[in-house]
Amino acid sequence: MTNDNYSQLETLDVGQPIWEQFFTVSPLVLIGTMEENGDADFAPKHMAFPIGLENYFGFVCTPHHQTYRNVERTKSFTVSYPRPSDLVMTSLTAAPRCEDNKPIVGLLDTFPARRIEGEFVEHAYLYLECERTRIVEGFGDYSLIAGQVVAAHVHPDALRGADRDDGELLLNAPQLAYLFPGRFAVIDKTEGFPFPAGMHRGR
């Protein structure tokens, strides 16, 4: 990039967080953990993603949050991928605690995980059961919590197949995206990505 290119850009001050000065697209998931009293807790996370192409999943959290402390104690967590129709419910799980609990959680329809001690939120389209593998600290006040997916469950309307067109699948089972900071989008109209000939995943 030449100096002429830079003259058309705004250079940001990286001495402070830059992320609220533009939008970035992320998935929006609900991380499920178990409280010490045996109750389930759910928290929305957008810094959440598969780690590599094997069955590993991670999300970013801070030790100040109960989600972090629960995973640290139980060594497991669940992931529910909500549908756009559940946006309000998903948002309310971020509400502050009242007397050490979230009132909204008691109103959620849930069901138990099979391989780990945990709960899922009903009506999502994808569910992951994860055993914590490590917590990586050192990202300012935040840490990466990584887990191995030991069980996965998907709703039939969101399951890809050789006899199903990907574009039609996403039209019928749209996905929820979070645009940090503070906006969302429903993804239903998509196009195939123009991969170059000979490209292989993981290379």
Backbone as numpy.savetxt, mean C-alpha at the origin, in Angstrom:
# Nx Ny Nz CAx CAy CAz Cx Cy Cz
22.01 17.11 -19.70 21.15 18.31 -19.70 22.04 19.55 -19.70
21.75 20.46 -20.59 22.55 21.69 -20.70 22.00 22.75 -19.76
22.75 23.85 -19.65 22.28 24.96 -18.82 20.96 25.51 -19.34
20.75 25.45 -20.67 19.48 25.90 -21.23 18.33 25.07 -20.70
18.56 23.76 -20.55 17.51 22.90 -19.99 17.20 23.30 -18.56
18.23 23.54 -17.77 18.02 23.91 -16.37 17.30 25.24 -16.22
17.47 26.12 -17.19 16.82 27.42 -17.11 15.30 27.29 -17.20
14.82 26.14 -17.68 13.39 25.90 -17.80 12.83 25.15 -16.60
13.67 24.84 -15.64 13.26 24.05 -14.48 13.33 24.87 -13.20
12.61 24.39 -12.19 12.70 24.95 -10.85 13.56 24.02 -10.01
14.69 24.50 -9.52 15.54 23.70 -8.66 15.06 23.83 -7.22
14.79 22.70 -6.59 14.21 22.69 -5.25 15.28 22.64 -4.18
14.94 23.12 -3.01 15.83 23.11 -1.86 15.73 21.74 -1.20
16.76 20.90 -1.35 16.72 19.56 -0.76 17.16 19.58 0.70
17.35 20.76 1.25 17.60 20.88 2.68 16.34 20.69 3.50
15.21 20.59 2.81 13.93 20.32 3.45 13.18 19.32 2.57
12.15 18.64 3.11 11.40 17.68 2.29 10.82 18.31 1.04
10.97 17.62 -0.07 10.55 18.17 -1.37 9.18 17.67 -1.82
8.64 16.60 -1.18 7.55 15.81 -1.78 6.21 16.50 -1.86
5.99 17.59 -1.12 4.69 18.26 -1.19 4.66 19.37 -2.25
5.73 19.47 -3.03 5.79 20.53 -4.04 5.39 20.03 -5.44
5.01 18.76 -5.53 4.56 18.17 -6.79 3.79 16.90 -6.44
3.17 16.27 -7.41 2.40 15.05 -7.16 3.15 13.81 -7.60
3.03 12.74 -6.82 3.54 11.43 -7.20 2.42 10.41 -7.01
2.42 9.37 -7.83 1.35 8.37 -7.82 1.79 7.13 -7.07
0.92 6.63 -6.20 1.21 5.45 -5.41 -0.05 4.61 -5.24
0.10 3.33 -4.91 -1.09 2.57 -4.51 -1.54 3.04 -3.13
-2.74 2.68 -2.75 -3.23 2.96 -1.41 -3.70 1.63 -0.82
-3.09 1.22 0.29 -3.43 -0.07 0.90 -3.76 0.13 2.37
-4.37 -0.88 2.95 -4.62 -0.91 4.38 -3.73 -1.97 5.01
-2.85 -1.54 5.90 -1.99 -2.47 6.63 -2.72 -2.88 7.91
-2.88 -4.18 8.07 -3.55 -4.71 9.25 -2.55 -5.28 10.24
-2.71 -4.92 11.51 -1.86 -5.46 12.58 -2.74 -5.80 13.77
-2.15 -6.51 14.72 -2.90 -6.93 15.90 -2.39 -6.18 17.13
-3.34 -5.63 17.89 -3.02 -4.93 19.13 -2.70 -5.94 20.23
-2.10 -5.45 21.31 -1.77 -6.34 22.43 -3.00 -6.97 23.06
-4.14 -6.28 22.99 -5.37 -6.83 23.58 -6.11 -7.79 22.65
-5.53 -8.06 21.47 -6.13 -8.99 20.53 -7.02 -8.37 19.48
-7.23 -7.05 19.56 -8.05 -6.37 18.55 -7.22 -6.10 17.29
-7.91 -6.03 16.17 -7.25 -5.69 14.92 -7.15 -4.18 14.77
-6.11 -3.72 14.09 -5.95 -2.31 13.78 -5.62 -2.20 12.29
-6.10 -1.15 11.65 -5.83 -0.93 10.23 -5.36 0.50 10.03
-4.39 0.67 9.14 -3.86 1.99 8.84 -3.61 2.11 7.34
-4.06 3.20 6.71 -3.79 3.39 5.27 -2.33 3.78 5.06
-1.74 3.19 4.01 -0.36 3.51 3.66 -0.25 3.66 2.15
0.47 4.70 1.71 0.72 4.84 0.29 2.18 4.58 -0.06
3.05 4.61 0.91 4.45 4.22 0.69 4.53 2.72 0.93
3.94 1.95 0.01 3.81 0.51 0.16 3.96 -0.13 -1.21
4.69 -1.26 -1.28 5.06 -1.76 -2.61 5.67 -3.16 -2.53
5.59 -3.94 -3.63 6.36 -5.18 -3.71 7.85 -4.86 -3.68
8.62 -5.73 -3.07 10.08 -5.56 -3.04 10.68 -6.62 -3.95
11.17 -6.21 -5.11 11.69 -7.16 -6.08 10.54 -7.89 -6.77
10.89 -8.98 -7.48 9.90 -9.74 -8.22 9.57 -11.07 -7.55
10.12 -11.30 -6.38 9.73 -12.47 -5.60 8.61 -12.05 -4.65
8.22 -12.94 -3.75 7.06 -12.66 -2.89 7.46 -11.92 -1.61
7.84 -10.65 -1.79 8.18 -9.79 -0.66 7.43 -8.47 -0.81
7.04 -7.92 0.33 6.27 -6.67 0.32 6.76 -5.79 1.45
6.78 -4.49 1.22 7.25 -3.58 2.25 6.44 -2.30 2.30
6.51 -1.64 3.43 5.88 -0.33 3.56 6.70 0.52 4.52
6.53 1.83 4.39 7.28 2.78 5.21 6.41 3.22 6.38
7.02 3.26 7.56 6.29 3.64 8.76 7.26 4.25 9.76
6.73 4.89 10.77 7.55 5.51 11.80 7.30 4.82 13.14
8.31 4.74 14.00 8.13 4.14 15.32 7.08 4.85 16.17
6.68 6.06 15.77 5.66 6.79 16.53 4.27 6.22 16.28
4.11 5.39 15.25 2.81 4.85 14.92 2.60 3.47 15.55
1.37 3.18 15.92 1.05 1.89 16.52 1.28 0.75 15.54
1.09 1.00 14.25 1.34 -0.04 13.25 2.77 -0.56 13.36
3.73 0.34 13.47 5.14 -0.05 13.60 5.33 -0.91 14.84
4.80 -0.46 15.96 5.00 -1.18 17.22 4.32 -2.55 17.20
3.16 -2.62 16.55 2.47 -3.91 16.46 3.27 -4.91 15.62
3.79 -4.46 14.48 4.59 -5.36 13.63 5.87 -5.77 14.33
6.47 -4.83 15.03 7.69 -5.14 15.78 7.43 -6.24 16.80
6.25 -6.22 17.42 5.92 -7.19 18.46 5.45 -8.53 17.87
4.56 -8.50 16.88 3.95 -9.73 16.38 4.71 -10.37 15.23
5.58 -9.58 14.58 6.37 -10.07 13.45 5.50 -10.46 12.25
4.35 -9.82 12.09 3.49 -10.13 10.95 2.55 -8.95 10.67
1.99 -8.93 9.46 1.02 -7.91 9.10 0.24 -8.39 7.87
-0.94 -7.82 7.67 -1.73 -8.11 6.48 -1.79 -6.87 5.59
-2.13 -7.10 4.33 -2.30 -6.00 3.38 -3.62 -6.22 2.65
-4.50 -5.22 2.71 -5.75 -5.25 1.95 -5.71 -4.11 0.94
-5.96 -4.43 -0.33 -6.01 -3.41 -1.38 -7.47 -3.00 -1.57
-7.88 -1.83 -1.07 -9.29 -1.42 -1.15 -9.68 -1.02 -2.57
-10.97 -1.10 -2.82 -11.52 -0.66 -4.10 -11.87 0.83 -4.00
-12.01 1.51 -5.14 -12.40 2.92 -5.11 -13.69 3.18 -4.35
-14.61 2.23 -4.37 -15.89 2.41 -3.68 -15.73 2.48 -2.16
-14.57 2.05 -1.65 -14.31 2.08 -0.21 -13.37 3.20 0.19
-13.30 4.24 -0.64 -12.37 5.34 -0.37 -12.62 6.00 0.98
-13.87 6.31 1.30 -14.17 7.02 2.54 -13.79 6.16 3.75
-14.16 4.89 3.72 -13.80 3.98 4.81 -12.29 3.91 4.97
-11.58 3.82 3.85 -10.12 3.75 3.89 -9.54 5.01 4.52
-10.07 6.16 4.14 -9.60 7.42 4.69 -9.84 7.51 6.20
-11.00 7.04 6.65 -11.34 7.16 8.07 -10.44 6.32 8.97
-9.78 5.31 8.43 -8.87 4.51 9.26 -7.63 5.31 9.66
-7.45 6.48 9.05 -6.33 7.35 9.43 -6.71 8.32 10.54
-7.97 8.28 10.99 -8.43 9.20 12.03 -7.64 8.97 13.33
-7.44 10.01 14.12 -6.70 9.87 15.38 -7.38 8.88 16.32
-6.57 8.29 17.18 -7.10 7.36 18.18 -7.87 8.10 19.25
-8.86 7.42 19.80 -9.66 7.95 20.90 -9.62 6.94 22.03
-8.99 7.31 23.14 -8.80 6.38 24.26 -8.11 5.10 23.79
-7.03 5.30 22.99 -6.15 4.24 22.53 -6.80 3.28 21.54
-7.85 3.70 20.85 -8.41 2.87 19.79 -9.03 3.77 18.73
-9.26 3.20 17.54 -9.89 3.93 16.45 -11.34 3.47 16.35
-12.30 4.35 16.63 -13.70 3.94 16.57 -14.12 3.32 15.24
-13.54 3.81 14.12 -13.94 3.29 12.82 -13.60 1.82 12.67
-12.50 1.36 13.29 -12.09 -0.02 13.12 -13.16 -0.98 13.62
-13.84 -0.61 14.69 -14.89 -1.47 15.22 -16.10 -1.57 14.31
-16.21 -0.68 13.33 -17.34 -0.69 12.41 -17.02 -1.40 11.10
-15.77 -1.79 10.90 -15.37 -2.42 9.65 -15.79 -3.89 9.62
-16.18 -4.34 8.43 -16.41 -5.77 8.23 -15.06 -6.41 7.92
-14.67 -7.38 8.72 -13.36 -8.01 8.57 -13.49 -9.53 8.56
-12.41 -10.20 8.19 -12.34 -11.65 8.29 -10.89 -12.05 8.56
-10.67 -13.21 9.18 -9.33 -13.57 9.64 -8.41 -14.07 8.52
-7.12 -13.78 8.68 -6.11 -14.37 7.81 -6.00 -15.86 8.11
-5.39 -16.60 7.19 -5.28 -18.06 7.36 -3.93 -18.51 7.91
-2.85 -17.89 7.43 -1.51 -18.36 7.79 -0.92 -17.62 8.99
-1.36 -16.40 9.23 -0.82 -15.60 10.32 -1.97 -15.12 11.19
-1.65 -14.60 12.37 -2.67 -14.00 13.21 -2.89 -12.58 12.70
-4.05 -12.34 12.14 -4.33 -11.02 11.57 -5.71 -10.99 10.96
-6.12 -9.81 10.50 -7.44 -9.61 9.92 -7.31 -8.88 8.59
-8.29 -9.10 7.73 -8.43 -8.37 6.48 -9.71 -7.54 6.52
-9.75 -6.49 5.70 -10.96 -5.70 5.52 -11.74 -6.28 4.35
-13.03 -6.52 4.55 -13.85 -7.07 3.47 -13.98 -6.09 2.31
-14.33 -6.64 1.15 -14.64 -5.89 -0.06 -13.40 -5.36 -0.79
-12.20 -5.69 -0.33 -11.00 -5.33 -1.09 -10.87 -6.31 -2.28
-9.88 -6.09 -3.12 -9.72 -7.01 -4.25 -8.48 -7.89 -4.14
-7.52 -7.51 -3.28 -6.30 -8.29 -3.10 -5.92 -8.30 -1.63
-5.52 -9.49 -1.14 -5.16 -9.65 0.27 -3.82 -10.39 0.37
-2.91 -9.86 1.18 -1.61 -10.48 1.40 -1.40 -10.75 2.89
-0.87 -11.94 3.19 -0.48 -12.26 4.56 1.05 -12.27 4.59
1.64 -11.47 5.46 3.09 -11.26 5.45 3.72 -11.55 6.81
4.84 -12.25 6.78 5.66 -12.43 7.97 6.83 -11.47 7.87
7.02 -10.66 8.90 8.09 -9.66 8.89 9.44 -10.32 8.76
10.26 -9.81 7.83 11.62 -10.31 7.68 12.65 -9.37 8.29
12.42 -8.07 8.17 13.35 -7.11 8.78 12.72 -5.73 8.81
13.28 -4.90 9.68 12.94 -3.48 9.72 14.23 -2.71 9.46
14.23 -1.92 8.39 15.42 -1.17 8.01 15.23 0.28 8.44
16.06 0.74 9.35 15.97 2.10 9.85 16.92 3.02 9.09
16.84 4.30 9.37 17.82 5.23 8.82 17.29 6.15 7.74
15.97 6.18 7.51 15.40 7.09 6.51 14.78 8.28 7.23
15.61 9.07 7.88 15.10 10.14 8.71 14.35 9.53 9.89
13.13 9.96 10.10 12.31 9.45 11.19 11.55 8.18 10.80
11.79 7.71 9.58 11.01 6.58 9.06 11.87 5.34 8.85
11.17 4.21 8.77 11.82 2.92 8.55 11.06 2.15 7.49
11.75 1.23 6.83 11.13 0.32 5.88 10.85 -1.00 6.59
9.58 -1.38 6.63 9.19 -2.67 7.21 8.99 -3.65 6.06
9.77 -4.70 6.04 9.74 -5.67 4.94 9.22 -7.01 5.44
8.42 -7.65 4.60 7.88 -8.95 4.97 7.83 -9.89 3.78
7.78 -11.18 4.08 7.61 -12.19 3.04 6.13 -12.54 2.94
5.62 -12.58 1.73 4.22 -12.94 1.51 4.10 -14.46 1.65
3.39 -14.90 2.68 3.25 -16.34 2.93 1.89 -16.86 2.47
0.97 -15.97 2.13 -0.31 -16.35 1.55 -0.87 -15.14 0.82
-1.56 -15.39 -0.29 -2.15 -14.31 -1.08 -3.51 -14.76 -1.60
-4.46 -13.83 -1.61 -5.82 -14.14 -2.03 -6.31 -12.97 -2.88
-6.96 -13.27 -4.01 -7.42 -12.23 -4.92 -8.87 -12.50 -5.31
-9.66 -11.44 -5.44 -11.03 -11.59 -5.87 -11.04 -12.01 -7.34
-11.92 -12.92 -7.74 -11.94 -13.40 -9.13 -12.05 -12.29 -10.17
-12.75 -11.19 -9.86 -12.90 -10.15 -10.88 -11.62 -9.35 -11.10
-10.61 -9.53 -10.23 -9.34 -8.83 -10.38 -8.20 -9.76 -10.79
-8.52 -11.02 -11.05 -7.49 -12.01 -11.36 -7.20 -12.04 -12.86
-5.95 -11.82 -13.22 -5.55 -11.86 -14.62 -5.57 -13.30 -15.13
-5.80 -13.46 -16.42 -5.82 -14.78 -17.02 -5.57 -14.69 -18.51
-5.12 -15.80 -19.09 -4.80 -15.82 -20.52 -6.03 -15.53 -21.38
-7.21 -15.84 -20.85 -8.44 -15.64 -21.62 -9.14 -14.33 -21.27
-8.43 -13.44 -20.53 -9.04 -12.18 -20.14 -8.19 -11.02 -20.65
-8.83 -10.02 -21.20 -8.14 -8.83 -21.67 -7.83 -7.93 -20.48
-6.56 -7.53 -20.33 -6.15 -6.72 -19.18 -6.90 -5.39 -19.12
-7.10 -4.77 -20.26 -7.79 -3.48 -20.27 -9.23 -3.62 -19.82
-9.90 -4.68 -20.27 -11.28 -4.90 -19.87 -11.37 -5.24 -18.39
-10.38 -6.01 -17.88 -10.36 -6.37 -16.47 -10.30 -5.11 -15.60
-9.41 -4.19 -15.94 -9.26 -2.97 -15.15 -10.47 -2.04 -15.30
-11.14 -2.11 -16.43 -12.35 -1.33 -16.61 -13.46 -1.82 -15.69
-13.52 -3.15 -15.52 -14.56 -3.74 -14.68 -14.17 -3.80 -13.21
-12.89 -3.79 -12.91 -12.41 -3.81 -11.53 -11.36 -2.71 -11.37
-11.78 -1.45 -11.37 -10.83 -0.33 -11.31 -10.04 -0.31 -10.01
-8.89 0.33 -10.08 -8.00 0.39 -8.93 -7.92 1.82 -8.38
-7.58 1.87 -7.09 -7.49 3.15 -6.39 -6.04 3.58 -6.29
-5.77 4.81 -6.69 -4.41 5.36 -6.60 -4.42 6.60 -5.73
-3.34 6.80 -4.99 -3.19 7.98 -4.16 -2.14 8.89 -4.77
-2.48 10.15 -4.95 -1.54 11.14 -5.47 -1.12 12.04 -4.31
0.04 11.75 -3.76 0.54 12.54 -2.64 0.96 13.91 -3.15
0.56 15.00 -2.46 -0.17 15.04 -1.20 -1.66 15.39 -1.37
-2.51 14.44 -0.97 -3.90 14.79 -0.76 -4.89 14.65 -1.89
-4.56 13.88 -2.95 -5.54 13.65 -4.00 -5.59 12.16 -4.30
-6.64 11.74 -5.02 -6.75 10.34 -5.40 -7.25 10.25 -6.83
-7.12 9.07 -7.41 -7.61 8.83 -8.77 -8.14 7.40 -8.86
-9.10 7.21 -9.74 -9.62 5.88 -10.04 -9.04 5.47 -11.39
-8.34 4.35 -11.41 -7.70 3.88 -12.63 -8.58 2.81 -13.27
-9.18 3.15 -14.41 -9.99 2.16 -15.11 -9.68 2.13 -16.61
-9.20 3.23 -17.16 -8.83 3.25 -18.57 -7.32 3.15 -18.69
-6.83 2.10 -19.30 -5.38 1.85 -19.38 -5.00 1.42 -20.79
-3.71 1.48 -21.06 -3.17 1.03 -22.34 -1.97 0.12 -22.07
-1.70 -0.79 -22.99 -0.53 -1.66 -22.85 0.74 -0.85 -22.97
1.74 -1.18 -22.13 3.00 -0.44 -22.15 3.85 -0.89 -23.34
4.49 0.06 -24.07 5.27 -0.30 -25.27 6.68 -0.79 -24.92
6.76 -2.01 -24.38 8.07 -2.57 -24.05 8.90 -2.77 -25.32
10.22 -2.51 -25.25 11.08 -2.76 -26.41 11.24 -4.25 -26.66
11.45 -4.64 -27.88 11.63 -6.05 -28.22 12.85 -6.62 -27.51
12.71 -7.82 -26.97 13.82 -8.50 -26.32 14.03 -8.15 -24.87
13.19 -7.23 -24.32 13.37 -6.88 -22.92 12.87 -8.01 -22.03
13.62 -8.29 -20.94 13.23 -9.32 -19.98 13.13 -8.71 -18.60
12.16 -9.15 -17.82 12.01 -8.65 -16.46 13.25 -9.00 -15.63
13.63 -8.07 -14.74 14.73 -8.32 -13.82 16.09 -8.12 -14.45
16.16 -7.59 -15.66 17.45 -7.37 -16.31 17.59 -5.92 -16.72
